[in-house]
Amino acid sequence: MTTTELLNILNQNQHLSFQELFQKIPDITFLDYLSMLLETHHISKSELIKKTYLERTYAYQILNGTRLPKKDKVLQIAIALQLDLHETNILLTLSKNQNLYPKIKRDALIIFGMNHHYDIQRINELLDEYNFPILE
């Protein structure tokens, strides 16, 4: 369900109590959101795996919902999909990880790289240049 559809539910059902509205709003999982992103960005699972440099078995566990990834793995997915900061932070939240926070220097470097459409390799070079752990 899109944000627009959710807003329509909220706007068109003003006569309902919050509890009734709350029941109409579906829960979205990390896997739901990731599947939607793959579809909207027109990228297959195998293409994503190649771009993320994730180990194939591990990547399929993420894509099949049997494993919830850590922050760096989510960032590798976000970078491979060329997500913006907002989409990336939603993906991080749904995976129960901390959002990127620009006051944290490592996060700021990653945001910079994402804003400049760097791939994972280039972002890792940038992180290494400033002595921060690379995405792996």
VMD Tcl script that draws the C-alpha trace (Angstrom):
set ca {
  {0.00 0.00 0.00}
  {1.36 3.41 -0.97}
  {1.62 6.45 1.26}
  {-1.07 8.14 -0.82}
  {-3.42 5.21 -0.27}
  {-2.79 5.34 3.47}
  {-3.46 9.07 3.55}
  {-6.70 8.48 1.66}
  {-7.79 5.93 4.27}
  {-7.07 8.44 7.04}
  {-8.77 11.32 5.23}
  {-11.83 9.42 4.04}
  {-12.58 7.79 7.38}
  {-12.53 10.76 9.72}
  {-15.71 9.51 11.40}
  {-13.91 6.42 12.70}
  {-12.09 6.23 16.00}
  {-8.32 5.90 15.94}
  {-8.62 2.28 17.02}
  {-10.85 1.53 14.01}
  {-8.50 3.42 11.69}
  {-5.49 1.68 13.18}
  {-6.98 -1.69 12.24}
  {-7.41 -0.55 8.61}
  {-3.73 0.36 8.25}
  {-1.72 -2.69 7.21}
  {1.61 -3.51 8.80}
  {4.53 -3.31 6.42}
  {7.56 -5.48 6.94}
  {11.14 -5.09 5.82}
  {10.53 -7.77 3.20}
  {7.34 -6.05 1.93}
  {9.15 -2.75 1.54}
  {12.20 -4.33 -0.07}
  {9.99 -6.21 -2.55}
  {8.22 -2.97 -3.42}
  {11.56 -1.23 -3.95}
  {12.80 -4.00 -6.22}
  {9.65 -3.69 -8.27}
  {9.65 0.11 -8.49}
  {13.36 0.22 -9.33}
  {12.92 -2.58 -11.90}
  {15.71 -4.72 -10.52}
  {15.72 -8.49 -10.12}
  {16.92 -10.29 -7.02}
  {19.93 -11.66 -8.89}
  {20.88 -8.18 -10.16}
  {20.61 -6.82 -6.63}
  {22.84 -9.55 -5.26}
  {25.52 -8.74 -7.85}
  {25.42 -5.04 -7.01}
  {25.51 -5.54 -3.23}
  {28.53 -7.86 -3.13}
  {26.64 -9.89 -0.53}
  {27.34 -13.60 -0.30}
  {24.68 -15.26 -2.45}
  {23.20 -17.59 0.20}
  {23.06 -14.81 2.78}
  {21.46 -12.44 0.27}
  {18.75 -14.96 -0.60}
  {18.05 -15.45 3.11}
  {17.42 -11.71 3.33}
  {15.33 -11.66 0.16}
  {13.25 -14.65 1.30}
  {12.65 -13.20 4.74}
  {14.49 -15.86 6.72}
  {17.16 -13.43 7.90}
  {16.89 -9.81 9.00}
  {20.09 -8.00 7.99}
  {22.35 -5.80 10.10}
  {22.78 -2.12 9.29}
  {25.73 -2.42 6.89}
  {23.97 -5.10 4.84}
  {20.85 -2.91 4.59}
  {23.07 -0.03 3.47}
  {24.63 -2.22 0.79}
  {21.12 -2.99 -0.48}
  {20.11 0.68 -0.35}
  {23.23 1.77 -2.23}
  {22.77 -0.94 -4.85}
  {19.18 0.25 -5.37}
  {20.36 3.89 -5.41}
  {17.83 4.81 -2.73}
  {17.59 8.30 -1.33}
  {18.11 8.99 2.37}
  {14.40 8.84 3.18}
  {13.92 5.42 1.53}
  {17.13 4.16 3.11}
  {16.04 5.20 6.59}
  {12.66 3.50 6.13}
  {14.48 0.31 5.11}
  {16.77 0.64 8.13}
  {13.84 1.21 10.49}
  {11.91 -1.78 9.15}
  {15.01 -3.95 9.60}
  {15.23 -2.77 13.24}
  {18.47 -0.88 12.63}
  {19.47 2.68 13.44}
  {18.84 5.32 10.78}
  {21.68 7.14 9.14}
  {22.44 10.19 11.24}
  {24.47 13.01 9.68}
  {26.14 14.00 12.97}
  {27.89 10.62 12.98}
  {30.88 11.08 10.66}
  {30.76 7.57 9.18}
  {27.04 8.00 8.45}
  {27.71 11.44 6.96}
  {30.27 9.92 4.56}
  {27.77 7.25 3.53}
  {25.05 9.88 3.00}
  {27.51 11.95 0.94}
  {28.31 8.93 -1.21}
  {24.65 8.07 -1.67}
  {23.83 11.65 -2.62}
  {26.55 11.49 -5.27}
  {25.31 8.09 -6.52}
  {28.54 6.32 -5.59}
  {28.50 2.54 -5.75}
  {29.48 0.37 -2.78}
  {33.08 0.12 -3.89}
  {33.49 3.91 -4.11}
  {31.77 4.45 -0.75}
  {34.07 1.86 0.80}
  {37.08 3.69 -0.64}
  {35.78 6.91 0.90}
  {35.22 5.22 4.28}
  {38.69 3.66 4.18}
  {40.28 6.97 3.23}
  {38.88 8.49 6.43}
  {39.72 5.40 8.54}
  {36.16 4.21 9.08}
  {35.06 0.57 8.80}
  {33.99 -0.31 5.28}
  {30.61 -1.82 4.41}
  {30.97 -5.58 4.43}
}
mol new
graphics top color blue
foreach p $ca { graphics top sphere $p radius 0.5 }
foreach p [lrange $ca 0 end-1] q [lrange $ca 1 end] { graphics top cylinder $p $q radius 0.2 }
display resetview
